[in-house]
Amino acid sequence: MRAARLLPLIVAAATVAGAPATGTAQGPTLEAVLERAAAYVEGYQTELGSVIAEEDYLQVADGRRTRRMVSDLLVLSTPGLEEPWLAFRDVIEVDGTPVEDRLQRLEDLFLETPRITPSLRRRLVVESARFNIGAITRNANVPTMALQILSATDQPRFTFRKDGDRRIDGIDTWEIEFEETAPPALITGGRGQDLFSHGTIWIEPSTGRVLETDLRAEDEAVQLEIQMRVTYRPDDTLEMLVPATMSERYRVRLNPVTTGQLARRSIEVTCEATYSNFRRFLVEVEVDIGE
């Protein structure tokens, strides 16, 4: 699968299912909370758009094959493009072995221009998924993907409903269910078809900050199930919330041709990622003036 778009942030009106028209003395309306969340996501793009994090990423295919990757995850802000947000996984080590051609591949990627052009974006997405394992192809496995749901541009394609309250690490949040109802979908399948997503987002109502996301999607044609859950935590150095963990599960149900115990009934990939060592980009310039 591939991500159709990543966080285009253009102000638009949001439609909300099941929300009261005006506020009450007890607290804000759902519309107000979603407006705050849209503003938060827009600011978050700028704040996180110059950050590198270390990612420790474990993938398990069908409960047998495993792969552990250590990477630098770069969250790039690319204003002016239709898709102005990109998370790039620069894999440093695979199963304890350094990636030998890493520096050369990075030089090749940025050789023509340091600007993030549409063609370079596609190459970076492919490079980010280069070491994925398992029979289920995917390239949308980045922690910031679900934030697009709350952007002012994309909110009108979803319906939202408050399902309850939850306290996360001392922060009071609203548990808000969402359902994607109109194209273009956040996730597309291997044949280019829309896979409409649904799930839950936990938002601090007073600020619009996102503490947790749980995104799910299905492709009934191939009996594919997708789940991606991301948690956020405060980072004292950056003074903002940053991704802490990402859990993924991809499963395709099979129709076995035999009924014995060895008949394979599903293909499954599960992944766990943790993030640490967040820091801002540093640009190094070397000048050689000769003798």
C-alpha positions as CSV (number, residue, x, y, z in Angstrom):
1,M,0.0,0.0,0.0
2,R,1.0,3.6,-0.3
3,A,0.1,6.8,1.4
4,A,-2.0,8.9,-0.9
5,R,-1.0,12.3,0.6
6,L,0.7,13.5,3.8
7,L,-0.6,16.5,5.7
8,P,-1.6,19.2,3.1
9,L,-2.4,22.1,5.5
10,I,-4.9,24.5,3.9
11,V,-7.6,26.1,6.0
12,A,-11.1,24.7,5.2
13,A,-14.4,24.2,7.0
14,A,-14.8,20.9,8.9
15,T,-18.0,18.8,9.0
16,V,-18.7,17.0,12.2
17,A,-21.1,14.2,12.9
18,G,-23.1,14.3,16.1
19,A,-21.7,17.6,17.6
20,P,-23.9,20.2,19.3
21,A,-24.2,23.5,17.5
22,T,-23.1,25.7,20.4
23,G,-20.8,25.5,23.4
24,T,-22.0,24.7,27.0
25,A,-20.8,25.8,30.4
26,Q,-19.4,22.3,30.9
27,G,-16.7,22.6,28.2
28,P,-16.0,23.2,24.5
29,T,-18.0,21.7,21.6
30,L,-16.6,19.0,19.4
31,E,-16.3,21.6,16.6
32,A,-14.1,23.8,18.8
33,V,-11.8,20.9,19.8
34,L,-11.4,19.8,16.1
35,E,-10.6,23.4,15.1
36,R,-7.9,23.5,17.9
37,A,-6.6,20.1,16.7
38,A,-6.3,21.4,13.1
39,A,-4.4,24.5,14.3
40,Y,-2.2,22.2,16.4
41,V,-1.4,19.9,13.5
42,E,-0.5,22.9,11.3
43,G,1.9,24.3,13.9
44,Y,3.2,20.8,14.6
45,Q,4.3,20.5,10.9
46,T,6.5,23.5,11.4
47,E,7.8,22.4,14.8
48,L,8.6,18.8,13.8
49,G,9.7,19.8,10.3
50,S,13.3,20.1,11.3
51,V,13.7,17.2,13.7
52,I,15.6,13.9,13.6
53,A,14.9,11.0,15.9
54,E,16.5,7.6,16.5
55,E,14.1,4.8,15.6
56,D,14.5,1.2,17.0
57,Y,12.2,-0.8,14.8
58,L,11.4,-4.5,15.1
59,Q,9.4,-6.3,12.4
60,V,8.1,-9.9,12.7
61,A,6.7,-11.8,9.7
62,D,4.3,-14.7,10.3
63,G,5.6,-15.1,13.9
64,R,8.9,-16.5,12.6
65,R,11.1,-14.2,10.5
66,T,12.3,-11.1,12.4
67,R,14.2,-8.0,11.4
68,R,15.5,-5.2,13.7
69,M,16.5,-1.9,12.2
70,V,18.2,1.2,13.7
71,S,17.5,4.3,11.7
72,D,17.4,8.1,11.8
73,L,13.9,9.2,11.2
74,L,13.8,12.6,9.5
75,V,10.6,14.6,9.5
76,L,10.9,17.0,6.5
77,S,8.7,20.0,5.9
78,T,8.3,20.7,2.2
79,P,6.1,23.8,1.8
80,G,4.8,24.5,-1.7
81,L,4.2,20.9,-2.7
82,E,0.8,19.2,-2.7
83,E,2.2,16.9,0.0
84,P,4.2,19.3,2.3
85,W,5.1,16.7,5.0
86,L,7.4,13.7,4.6
87,A,8.9,11.3,7.1
88,F,12.1,9.6,5.8
89,R,13.6,6.5,7.4
90,D,17.4,6.6,6.9
91,V,18.3,3.0,7.9
92,I,21.7,2.8,9.6
93,E,21.8,-0.8,10.8
94,V,19.9,-4.0,10.0
95,D,20.1,-6.9,12.4
96,G,23.3,-5.5,14.0
97,T,25.0,-5.0,10.6
98,P,25.7,-1.5,9.3
99,V,24.2,-0.6,5.9
100,E,27.3,-0.5,3.8
101,D,26.0,1.7,0.9
102,R,24.0,4.1,3.1
103,L,26.0,7.2,2.6
104,Q,26.4,6.6,-1.2
105,R,22.6,6.1,-1.5
106,L,21.9,9.3,0.4
107,E,24.3,11.2,-1.8
108,D,22.6,9.8,-4.9
109,L,19.2,10.7,-3.6
110,F,20.1,14.4,-3.1
111,L,22.7,14.7,-5.9
112,E,20.5,16.6,-8.4
113,T,19.0,19.1,-5.9
114,P,18.6,19.5,-2.2
115,R,14.9,20.5,-2.8
116,I,12.2,17.9,-2.1
117,T,10.7,17.6,-5.6
118,P,7.8,15.2,-6.4
119,S,10.2,12.7,-8.0
120,L,12.6,12.8,-5.0
121,R,9.6,12.4,-2.6
122,R,8.7,9.1,-4.4
123,R,12.3,7.9,-4.2
124,L,12.5,8.8,-0.4
125,V,9.2,6.9,0.2
126,V,10.7,3.8,-1.5
127,E,14.0,4.1,0.3
128,S,12.1,4.3,3.7
129,A,10.5,1.0,3.0
130,R,13.6,-0.7,1.5
131,F,14.2,-3.1,4.4
132,N,10.6,-4.0,5.3
133,I,10.0,-7.8,5.5
134,G,7.0,-9.9,5.0
135,A,4.7,-10.7,2.0
136,I,2.5,-7.6,2.7
137,T,4.0,-4.6,0.8
138,R,3.6,-1.3,2.6
139,N,5.3,2.1,2.7
140,A,3.1,4.2,4.9
141,N,4.6,3.0,8.1
142,V,5.6,6.4,9.6
143,P,4.4,7.7,13.0
144,T,3.0,11.0,11.8
145,M,0.7,9.6,9.1
146,A,-2.5,9.6,11.1
147,L,-2.2,13.3,12.0
148,Q,-3.4,14.1,8.5
149,I,-6.9,13.2,9.6
150,L,-7.0,16.3,11.7
151,S,-5.6,18.8,9.1
152,A,-8.1,21.5,8.1
153,T,-8.0,20.2,4.5
154,D,-8.8,16.6,5.3
155,Q,-11.3,16.9,8.2
156,P,-14.3,17.4,5.9
157,R,-13.6,13.9,4.5
158,F,-14.2,12.4,7.9
159,T,-17.0,12.2,10.5
160,F,-16.1,12.6,14.2
161,R,-17.8,11.6,17.4
162,K,-16.7,12.0,21.0
163,D,-16.8,8.5,22.7
164,G,-15.6,9.4,26.2
165,D,-12.8,10.8,28.3
166,R,-9.4,9.3,29.2
167,R,-6.5,10.5,31.3
168,I,-3.1,9.8,29.6
169,D,0.1,10.5,31.6
170,G,-1.7,13.1,33.7
171,I,-3.3,14.8,30.8
172,D,-7.1,14.8,30.3
173,T,-8.1,13.9,26.8
174,W,-11.2,13.4,24.7
175,E,-11.5,10.0,23.0
176,I,-12.8,10.9,19.5
177,E,-13.8,8.2,17.0
178,F,-13.4,9.0,13.3
179,E,-14.5,7.5,10.0
180,E,-13.3,8.4,6.5
181,T,-16.2,8.9,4.2
182,A,-15.0,10.5,1.0
183,P,-12.0,10.2,-1.4
184,P,-9.1,10.6,-1.8
185,A,-8.4,8.1,1.0
186,L,-5.5,8.4,3.3
187,I,-4.4,4.9,2.3
188,T,-4.7,3.3,-1.1
189,G,-4.4,-0.4,-1.9
190,G,-2.1,-2.2,-4.3
191,R,-4.6,-1.7,-7.2
192,G,-4.9,2.0,-6.5
193,Q,-8.3,1.7,-4.8
194,D,-9.3,3.8,-1.8
195,L,-9.1,2.1,1.6
196,F,-11.2,4.2,3.9
197,S,-9.8,4.4,7.4
198,H,-11.5,4.6,10.8
199,G,-10.3,4.5,14.4
200,T,-9.8,6.7,17.5
201,I,-7.7,9.8,18.3
202,W,-7.1,11.1,21.8
203,I,-7.0,14.9,21.9
204,E,-6.4,17.4,24.8
205,P,-9.6,19.5,24.4
206,S,-8.1,22.8,25.7
207,T,-5.1,22.8,23.3
208,G,-5.9,20.4,20.5
209,R,-2.7,18.4,21.2
210,V,-2.7,14.8,20.1
211,L,-1.7,12.2,22.7
212,E,-2.5,9.0,20.8
213,T,-3.8,7.7,17.5
214,D,-5.3,4.4,16.5
215,L,-5.9,4.1,12.7
216,R,-7.4,1.1,11.1
217,A,-8.4,0.1,7.5
218,E,-9.5,-3.0,5.6
219,D,-9.4,-4.2,2.0
220,E,-12.2,-6.7,1.8
221,A,-11.2,-7.9,-1.7
222,V,-8.0,-9.5,-0.4
223,Q,-9.2,-9.7,3.3
224,L,-6.5,-7.3,4.4
225,E,-6.6,-5.7,7.9
226,I,-4.4,-2.8,8.9
227,Q,-3.8,-1.2,12.3
228,M,-1.4,1.5,13.3
229,R,-1.2,2.9,16.8
230,V,1.1,5.8,17.8
231,T,1.7,7.3,21.2
232,Y,3.2,10.7,22.0
233,R,5.2,12.0,25.0
234,P,6.6,15.3,26.1
235,D,10.2,16.0,25.1
236,D,11.9,18.4,27.5
237,T,14.6,19.4,25.0
238,L,12.3,20.3,22.2
239,E,9.5,21.4,24.6
240,M,6.8,19.6,22.5
241,L,5.1,16.3,22.2
242,V,7.0,13.8,20.0
243,P,6.3,10.2,18.8
244,A,7.2,7.7,21.5
245,T,6.0,4.3,20.1
246,M,4.4,3.0,16.9
247,S,2.7,-0.4,16.8
248,E,1.5,-2.0,13.5
249,R,-0.4,-5.1,12.5
250,Y,-1.0,-6.2,8.9
251,R,-3.0,-9.4,8.3
252,V,-4.3,-11.1,5.2
253,R,-6.8,-14.0,5.8
254,L,-6.2,-16.9,3.4
255,N,-8.6,-19.6,2.1
256,P,-6.4,-22.7,2.5
257,V,-6.6,-25.4,-0.1
258,T,-6.3,-28.1,2.6
259,T,-7.8,-28.5,6.0
260,G,-4.9,-30.1,7.9
261,Q,-3.0,-28.5,10.8
262,L,-0.3,-27.3,8.5
263,A,-2.7,-25.4,6.2
264,R,-1.7,-21.7,6.3
265,R,-4.7,-19.5,7.2
266,S,-3.2,-16.0,7.2
267,I,-0.2,-13.8,6.4
268,E,0.7,-11.5,9.2
269,V,3.3,-8.8,9.9
270,T,3.6,-7.1,13.3
271,C,5.9,-4.2,14.1
272,E,7.0,-2.3,17.1
273,A,9.0,1.0,16.9
274,T,10.3,3.2,19.7
275,Y,11.7,6.7,19.3
276,S,14.5,8.5,21.2
277,N,17.3,11.1,20.9
278,F,15.2,13.8,19.2
279,R,17.3,16.7,17.9
280,R,17.1,19.6,15.5
281,F,18.7,19.4,12.0
282,L,22.3,20.7,11.9
283,V,23.8,21.9,8.6
284,E,27.5,21.5,8.1
285,V,29.4,23.6,5.5
286,E,32.9,22.8,4.5
287,V,35.0,25.4,2.6
288,D,38.3,24.5,0.9
289,I,40.3,27.5,0.0
290,G,43.4,25.6,-1.0
291,E,47.0,26.3,0.0
